[in-house]
Amino acid sequence: MSKSKPRKERGARASQPVLNQKMLWVTVAFAALGAALAYYATNLTFNIESQGLVEASGCTLNEWINCDLANASSYAKLFGVPVAWFGFLFYVIAGLSALLGATSANSRSSAPYIAISFVLAIGAVLFTFLKAYQLYDLGVLCIVCVGMYVANFGVAFSLGKGLGFGPGGWVAFLRTYVDAVRGKAEALGYSPKFVKTGGIIAVVFGIGYAVGLNQQRDITGTSGFDYDLAVNGHFRQVPINVKTDPNASVWGNPEAELTVVEFADFQCPACGQSAFHLRPTLFEFRDDVKFIFMNYPLDQSINISMPRQIHAQAGNAAKAGVCAQEFGDFWSFHDELFRNQGILGPQLIARIAGDLGWDVGAFAECVNRADVHDRVLSDLEKGRDAQVNSTPTLYINGRKVSQWRNTEVIRRIVREELSRQ
């Protein structure tokens, strides 16, 4: 006489899971879409971190439809690495689980992996609402981000359908899954194998996080960096009165109490780095920050503090920047000068003025005006009063920022300043 099977196993076999393999193939497609978008967004975040927003990416069409600003903000990071990188890992797990179920004849062996992927997918859907709110808070539309949100819903819906139920059964499934994890395997009809499947996911995310964090540190050079020490050191400084020209170019909110002042030189390579990092870093605070640009050309022909010539084209470029403000678009002119530092000179200045639709002859006359020359001299004097001796020099509410290259330090300083208002 053959021995009877244990009751739990008999019950499990009686409830053999029936997977909808067509829907699991749909999951594979959504996961592939999400993984491609997440990988693109991850690289975009890393590129912005290393190079700044020098050129608009392919998914940026204007100031509103703008993936770059979304991926330059602090919202693009989670635990020090791009949020999109965690998304990429999730899509890989979900896609492989669905592929296993779609190609396997044994639904009992693949169902536990699909089930735990579905639990992750529900979490991804909930996370989507948070990320959508953050986009709303930034005031931009990120096409790549929205694509990932669609992928999150698609993966969750198709995985659920692959397991045999629609969105109306999600909550009931979660309860059943928790019961199964607690030892009531008959609740699902199969063992969730939570230790095994959960362990695999933990290993994938753990290794993935380590890889992402290492990449982040390589890009920023912040391995072992103590942010608290840097920020506390910054606030130990006694603020000084940094004088600015009342007609200086302002970005952000001209009425804001928090003031960021940058003294810069258009021919200075480090100023170019700052130019394409600083405003993207401050973008999420644009309603609370007044960012003022001041000229400090390291050009002996106009800067009496220079013992030798360093940037021979910087003085003329500074005067051109003053005129660009008069002609109505300083920041576009500012960006084009920094993008083309290698060929900075009168011809470039004339070309940019023409590209912006200005009368090139009238612009050249403006650059040569005595009052424009005096305005740059005034900026230089104010810089010397603030003890500027190199460029760029950045002040936030009168305290010099020594870690101006570190965007996270700047964000933390700004947040702390805002909390003190």
SEBA-90946 format. One record per residue: x, y, z of N, C-alpha, C in turn. Coordinates in pm, whole numbers, plus 50000, padded with zeros to 5 digits. Layout:
REM residues N
XYZXYZXYZ/...
//
This chain:
REM residues 421
500864988050000500005000050000500895012550000/500615021749911501445033849905501075043250017/502075050750061501865060450167501145072850112/500245078150191499525090250149500425102450165/500185112350081500975124650087500545132950207/501445141050263501055150250370499915159150323/499045162950417497855170650382498195183650311/499235190850360499565203750301499945202250155/500745191850123501185189949985500025185949896/499125176949950497945173149871497115185549838/496935194249938496175206449916496835215449815/498165216049823498885224349729498735219349587/498825206049569498705200449436497285202249381/496325202149472494955204249429494745218549379/495595227649426495485241649387496635245549295/497045236549209498155239249117497955252749050/498895262349064498705275649006498605274948854/497665282348799497505283148655497955297048611/499045297548538499605310348496499135313948356/498855326648337498505331848205499805335948136/500325326848055501655329247998501665340747896/500535343147829500485354447736500675367647811/500025368747927500175381048005501595382348060/502225371148088503605371748136504545376648026/504225373447901505015379147791504815394247782/503615398747815503365413247820504235419547929/504345412548042505215417348150506645418748102/507115408748027508485409347974508675421747889/507665425047807507765436847720507795449647803/506905450847902506905462847987508205463948066/508695452748115509945452948192511125457148105/511125452547980512195456347888512145471347860/510925476647840510765491047820511255498747942/510815494448060511215501348183512715500748205/513325489048178514765487548198515545496848106/515095498047980515785506747885515695521347929/514505525547971514325539348016515105542048145/515085532348237515785534048365517295534748343/517795526748252519235527048223519625540548163/518775545448072519015558748013519005569548120/518005569048209517895579248314519055578448411/519515566348441520665564648530521905571148470/522165568348342523315574348276523185589448266/521955594148244521735608548236522055615248369/521615609148479521905614648612523405614948639/524085604048604525545603648623526245614048535/525795615548411526415625348321526235639548371/525035642448421524795655848476525665658148598/525825647848679526665648948799528105652048762/528595645848654530005647548619530245659848530/529315662948438529555673548340528665685648359/527555684148431526585694948439525685695048317/524805704848309523875705848196524485714648086/525475709048020526145716647914525265717347790/524745705847748523845705147633522575697847675/521455701647616520195694947646520225680747592/519675671447670519595657547626518455656047525/518375644347465517355642047362515935642447413/515735640747543514365640647597513995654147658/514795664347633514475677847679514105686447559/512855691347558512355699147446512285713947478/511965717347603511875731347645511985731747796/511725743247857511875744548002510865735948079/509725732848016508715724848085508905709948058/509025706047932509295691947899510795690047910/511245686148029512665687148060513115675648150/513715665648089514255654248165515515658348241/516255667848186517535671648245517365677548385/516435686948398516235693148529515695683048630/514845673848585514345663448675515475654648726/516395651148636517495642248675518655649748739/518615663048738519635670948809519205674048951/517945671748984517425675449115517755664749219/517575668149344517815658449452516785647249447/515655649549382514635639149369515125627349285/516165629549208516695618949121517575609149196/517835611849324518725603149402517965596449517/518405584449552517875577249668519045569649731/519305572649856520445566549928521765568649853/521885580349789523155584049728523375579249587/522415572149527522555567549388521285571249312/521325571149179520125574649102518945565549135/517785571349153516565563549176516335554149058/516645558848938516435550848818517225537848821/518345537748892519145525448899518395514648977/517715518649085516875509049156515745504149066/515205513248985514175509348890514695499148791/515915501248743516505491748648516605477848711/517045477148835517165464148903515795457648918/514775465648952513425460348965512925454548833/513125461948723512655457048593513365444248552/514625443248582515365430848551514765419148627/514525421048756513945410248838512565406448786/511715416448763510355413648717510355407048580/511215412048490511275406448356511745392148355/512775389048432513295375248437512285365848502/511585370548607510565362148671509445358948573/509005369348499507935367248402508405358148288/509645359848245510185351348139510245336848185/510615334648310510635321048364509235314948360/508235322648404506865317548403506325315448263/506705324048169506185323248032506775311547955/507935306647995508615296047920508675282847994/508235282648120508335270448201507045262548195/507175249348187505995240648191505565237848333/506425241048429506125238348570505775251548639/504475254348647504055267048706504355267748855/504415255948921504685255949064506085261249094/507045258349008508425262849034508605277749002/507845283048906508025297148866507105306548942/505965301548993504985310149060505565317949178/506425312149264506965319949377507755332249332/508485331049220509275342449170508355353149111/507305348749043506345358348988505615365449101/505255357749206504515363549318505315374349390/506575371749418507355381749490507665393749400/507805391249269507985402349176506735411049172/505575404449183504325412049184504235420649310/504695415549423504715423549545505605435849525/506765433949463507645445249433506955455049337/506205449549242505535458049144504475466949208/503755461449307502785469749379503515481049451/504665477849510505465488349573505915498749472/506275494249350506705503649246505555512849204/504345507449199503175515649165502955526449271/503045522649398502875532549505503975543049499/505195538749469506325547949458506125557549340/505425552949238505145561249122504385573849160/503425572549252502645584149294503545594549363/504505589849443505455599049507506295606149402/506815598649305507665604749203506875614549115/505605611149087504785620349008504565633449084/504365632649215504215644749295505505653049291/506645646449296507915653649292508105660949159/507685654749049507725661648920506825673948922/505655672248981504725683548993505375694749076/506075690949182506725700849267507835708149192/508545701049105509585707349024509005716148915/507785712948872507155720648766507665717048628/508115704548610508585700048479507925686748444/507955683448316507475670548268508665662848215/508965651648277510075643148235509495631348157/509705631148024509125620747939509645606947978/510935606048005511515593148044510925588348176/510755597648270510155593948399508735588848380/507955595848300506575591648274506565577948207/507505575648118507615562448055507835551448158/508675554248259508895544348364507655542548451/506895553248471505645551948548504685542748474/504595544448342503735535648261504225521248271/505535519448267506095505948279505765499748415/505795507848522505455502748655504025497348658/503095505248606501695500748603501535488648512/502225488948397502125477648304502655464848363/503795465548432504375453648495503435448348604/502935457248687502045452948795500765446748741/500135453248645498875448148590499075434648522/500095433548439500295421148364500775409748454/501575412848556501975402348651500755397148726/499895406448770498675402148838497825393348749/497645397648624496885389648530497575376248503/498895376548503499635364148484499385354248596/499145359648718498815351048832497335347848841/496525354748757495115351048750494125360848809/494525373348835493565382948890493905397048843/492915405848852493085419648811493375428748928/493415442048905493735451649012492815450549132/491565446449111490645445049223491065434449323/491935425449281492365414649370493735416849431/494335428849410495685431249458495765430549611/494855437249678494895437549824494685423549880/493715416249824493455402649870494685393849850/495365395649737496565387649712497635390549816/497845403449847498855406949946498575400350080/497305400350121496955393850246497245378950239/496865372850127497115358550109498595355450107/499355364150041500805361950031501445362750169/501025372750249501555374050385501215361650466/499985356750453499605344450524500485332850483/500765331850353501605320850304503015321850358/503545334150363504895336250417504935332250564/503825334250634503755330750776503525315850799/503485308050690503415293550707502155287050655/501205294750606499965289150554500065288150402/500865278650357501135277450214499885274750135/498905267850197497695264550124496905277050084/497215288250147496525300650113496785304449967/498005302149919498335304849779498125292849690/498245281049749498215268949669499605264449630/500605272049672501995268449648502835275749751/504005270349780504875276849877505485289449815/505475300749887506075313049832507595312449828/508185302749899509655301749904510275315349934/509735321650036510105335650062511575337250096/512125328050172513535329150209514415328650085/514085319349995514895317849875514705329549779/513435332649748513175343449652513565357049710/513245359149837513615371749902515115373249911/515805362149936517265362649943517885366349809/517335360749701517855363949567517665378749537/516475383949569516205398049544517115406949628/517315403149754518195410949841519625411249787/520075399849735521425399249679521525408049554/520515407249466520535415349343520555430249377/519675434449468519625448649504520875452749581/521395443849665522595447049741523795449149652/524005439849558525135441149466524915453249375/523675454749327523375466049241523615479349310/523205480349436523415492749511524895495649528/525675485249557527125487049574527765491949444/527315486249332527845490449201527475505149174/526215508549198525775522349175526475532349264/526655528749392527325537749486528785539649448/529425528949403530825529949362530955538949239/530005537549145530025546249027529825560749066/528885563049158528605576649204529855582749269/530545575249350531735580349417532865582749320/532975574249217534015576249116533775589349040/532515592249012532175604248935532405616749018/531935616549142532005628549225533285629649305/534025618649317535235618749399534945620849545/533795615449593533365617749731533465605349817/534305596049780534455584149862534935588050002/534155584250103534485587650241534215602050278/533515609450192533265623650218532285625250334/532605634250426531765636750542530935649450517/529685647550476528835658950443528515667250566/528265660750677527935668250799529095677150841/530315671850830531495679750865531625691950774/531385689750644531505700850548530465711650574/529225707450598528155717250620528335724450754/528705717050858528945723450988530095733250980/531135729650905532265738850888531855751450814/530995749750717530505761450644529785771250736/528945766050824528145774850910528925780151030/530145775251049530985781151154531575794551109/531505797450979531995810250929531095821650976/531705833050997530935845151026530535851350892/529245853250867528825858950738529405872850716/529715875950592530185889250558529145895950467/529265908850455528355916350369528925916150227/528375907550143528845906650004528045916549921/528725927049879528045937449802527845932949658/526695936149602526405932849463525855945249392/525965945249262525425956349184523905955149177/523175965949200521705965049194521195961249056/522025962848955521625959248819522185945848773/522805938348865523395925448830522325915748784/522725906248703521795896048653521385886748766/520085884248775519515876048882518755864448821/518945852648878518175840848842517435835948967/516225831048950515455826449065514425836849104/514275838949234513295848349287514005861049335/513845872249263514545884649302514175889449442/513055884849495512615889249627513005879549739/513685868849705514015858549805514995863849909/514865858850032515785862650139517125855450126/517085843350074518325835550060519035840049933/520255845049949521005850549836522255842249808/522395838349684523595831449637524315840849541/525575843749569526355852849484527555845149430/527745846049298528905839749235529735850349164/531025850649194531985858749120532685849349022/532585852448892533075843048792533765850248677/534495842448600535295846848487534895837948369/534495844148256533985836348144535045827748076/536315830248102537365822248041537915811748138/537385811348257537875802248361537225788448347/538005777748327537415764348311536585759948432/537065762948552536295759148672534955766548677/534945779048629533685786548624532725780048526/533265774048419532425766648326531765754848393/532525747848477531935736748553530815741748643/531085752648711530075758248801528845762748724/529055768648607527945774148528526905763448496/527365751348468526435740848426526035731348538/526505734248660526085726648777525215734748872/525525747548887524935755248996523435757648978/523025762948863521585765548845520755752748845/521225741748779520455729248792520325724548937/521385726649015521345722749156520335731049233/520255743949199519355753049270517935752949215/517705745849105516425746849036515235743649128/515355733449209514225729649295513975739949405/514935749249424514775759949524514545773549458/514205773549330514185785949252513225796449307/512185792149378511265801849436511765807649567/512815801649623513315805849754514715811549749/515305812049630516715816149616516845827349514/517665837249547518065847849454519525845549420/519795841649295521165838849252521655850649169/522745856749215523285868849151524655865749089/524795869248961526065867248892526865880248894/528125879348938529025890848941530295887548862/530795897548793531995895648710533275896948793/534205887748769535525889048828536545883348728/536745890248615537655885148512539105885448559/539785874448539541215873748573542035878548453/541755890848417542335897048297543085909548341/544385909348322545245920148370544895933648306/544265933248188543955945648119542835953448187/542085947048276540995953848344541015951648495/541675941048537541725937548680543095941248736/543145951848813544415956848865545035947648969/544275937949016544805928649118545675917749057/545685916548923546395905548859547875909048839/548795901548903550225904148884550705899648746/549945890848681550305886248546549005882948470/549135881848340547955879048258547585864248267/546315861448290545835847648296544795845248186/543755853448183542655851548087542465864548008/543145865347896543185877747819541835881447756/540955871847737539655874747675538555877047778/538865875147906537815875248009537215889048030/538035899748022537525913148046536495917047941/536825914647815535905917947707534625909547717/534785896847757533615888147772532715893047885/533325898047992532525903348104531705915348058/532325924147978531585935747927530475931347832/530735920847755529695915547666528525909947747/528845903847862527785898747948526905909948002/527505921148037526735932848083525795937447972/526315937647849525475941847736524385931647707/524685918847725523665908547703522485910547796/522775915047917521695918048010520855929747957/521525939847905520805951347849519955947247730/520475937747650519755933347531518675923047564/518585918747690517435910947733517595896147756/518805890547740518925876047762520335872547809/520635876647932521965874147985522255859247997/521305851348049521615837448083521865828847960/521165831347851521465823847728522845827647676/523175840347683524495844947640525575838947731/525335839247860526215833447961526525818847929/525485811047899525685796747873526475794547746/526185802247641526895800547514528375804247527/528665814547603530075818047626530815806647693/530195800747795530865789847867530955777047782/529955774747697530025762947609531185764047509/531565776347477532565778547372533815785347426/534175782047548535345788447610536605787047528/536735775847458537965773147383538215782947270/537175789647223537335799247113536835813047155/536885815847285536385828547336537155840247275/536425849747222537035861547160535965869947093/536335881047031535365890146967534475883346863/535045874046784534255867446680533155858846742/533475851646848532465843446915531385852246974/531775863147038530805872247100529845877646995/530385881546879529535886646771528615875846718/529135863646705528315852746653527145849546746/527415848946878526355845946974525305857046973/525765869546968524825880846963523915879546841/524505875946726523705874246605522745862646616/523205851546674522335839746691521145842846782/521335851946877520255855646967519345866446908/519645870346784518765879746713519045894346739/520215897446793520545911246824521295917746709/521235930746705521995938546608523475937846649/524285931246566525685928646602526455941746616/526205951346527526895964046536526545971646663/525265971846697524835978746819525395971746942/525485958546934526035951147048527515954347067/528255955146958529685958446965529885972547022/529025981846984529115995347039528875995147190/527925986747234527645985647377528875980647453/529525970547398530695964647465531795975047485/531895984647393532955994647400532576007247477/531366007447534530946019247608531696020647740/531946032947781532696035647905531916031048028/530576032748026529806028948144529766013848163/529856006448053529915991748063531245987548122/532325994148077533655991648134533645994548284/533046005648322532986009448464532165999448546/531145993848485530325984048557531155971648593/531995967048502532865955548531533885959348639/534425971648630535345976248735534655976348871/533395980248874532635980448999532455966349054/532155956648966532045942749010533355937849070/534465941349003535775937249052536055943049191/535715955749209535945962149340535115955149449/533895951749418533055944849515533595930949545/534185924649442534805911649464536005912649555/536825922849536537985924749624537545927649767/536455935349782535925938049916535475925149985/535005915549904534545902649958535685892649970/536905897149941538115888849952538135877549849/537615880549730537695870949620539125870849568/539715859049558541065858049504541195846849401/540075840549368540065830249265538645829049212/538515822349100537175820449044536935805549015/535695801049030534565808649084534655809749236/534095820449291533925821749435532435823249461/531925814649549530495813849572530175817049718/529175825449738528705828849872527215825549884/526855819449996525445817250026525145824650156/524325834850144524025843750258525285848450330/526275852250250527485858450304528565848850350/528315835750341529355825950378529935819650252/531265819350245531925813750127531755798450124/531415793250007531225778849989532525772849935/533215765550019534485759749976534265747549886/533165740349908532875728349831531875731549718/532195741549637531255745849535531045735349427/531995726049411531835715349310530845704749355/530605703749486529785692949540528325697649547/527525692749456526135697349449525335693449573/525645682149633524905677949752525215687149870/526455691549882526805701049988526015713949969/525945718849846525195731149820523725729449858/523125718149821521725715749856521525715650007/522435709150077522295708350224522445722150288/523365730150235523525743650289522255751850264/521715750850145520485758350111519335753950201/519175740850218518085736050304518235741050447/519485741050496519705745950632519435760850641/519825768450541519535782850542518035785350541/517305777850460515865779650454515185775850584/515735765750651515145761650778515355772150887/516365780750869516655791150968515875804050944/515175804750834514435816950803513165817950889/
//
